Amino acid sequence: MEDHNDIYISVFHQICEVNDLDPEAITAEAEERFPERLKEGQDAEKLIWTALDTRARTLIANVDQGNTFKGDKTAYTIDGDPAAPSFVINEENIRSLYPAEKASEIIDALGQVKLPVRA
């Protein structure tokens, strides 16, 4: 299992790299958000989830300037499974929550969340 964990942690580092995120900062944030899951060591799934969520929230904040987006988790869905991480933009939900122009800006911003070429 240790070999798998090393591979999974490398996927986390790849996600950080392609999204211009600091792995140490993401690890600290994950430890704060999921203390029970990370007190025994690195949990690749939660680290990956935190990295993708952090990137998404940052991109939205850059577009929205904090005016309307309140961290609504229906805007996107994250699967932090290190064997096959995914990030899905829930366009229909975004379009139902925001005016058309703002929805398009948020969708475009979320399109900048990247996954590594090979996980």
Residue, then its C-alpha position, 0 to 999 in steps of 0.5 A: m500500500e505504501d507504493h500506492n500512497d507514494i504514487y497518489i501523493s505524486v498525483f497531488h503534487q502534479i495537480c498542484e504543479v499544473n494549477d500553480l499551487d504551493p503543495e505545502a500551503i495546500t497541505a496546511e489548508a487540508e490539515e485545517r479542513f480535515p484534521e481527523r483524516l490527516k492526523e495519521g499522515q497524508d491522505a492523498e484524496k483529501l489533499i487532491w480535493t483541497a487543491l482542486d477546491t482551492r484553485a476553483r475558489t481562487l478562480i471564481a474570486n478573481v472573476d466575481q470579486g467576492n460579490t455574489f459567489k458564496g462558496d456554493k459547492t453546486a458550481y462544481t463537483i470534485d472527486g479526489d480519488p487519486a487513481a482518477p481525480s475529476f473536476v466537473i463544472n456544473e454549468e446548469n446550476i451556475r446558470s440557474l444561480y447567476p445572471a447570464e454574463k456572470a454565469s459565463e464568466i464563472i464557467d470560463a474561470l472554472g475551465q482553468v482548473k487543470l488535472p494532470v495529463r496522467a494521474 
